[in-house]
C-alpha cells in the first residue's frame, strides 16, 4: 500500500537483515527479528534531501484508530 514519493530526493527501501553500509542500520525488525523494515540509505543523502513515504487515503473507523511508527537512528 505504501510507496515512495515522486517529488523527494531519497527512497525508502524495504529490507531485512543488515543494511549495505557497515556499522549502520538495523540487523532485524523491531518485533520478532524475522520480518522486514524500511530504511533510507543516509550515506547517499545531502543537506535538504527528503525521503517521503506515501500511503493511500485511509478512512477513519468509528471509535478511532491507532497508527504506530517506530524509528531508529544509528551510525555516525
Secondary structure, DSSP 8 states (H G I E B T S, - for coil): --EE-SSSSS-EEEE-S--SSTT-S-SS-SSSSSS-EEEE-GGG--TT----EE-------TT-------------
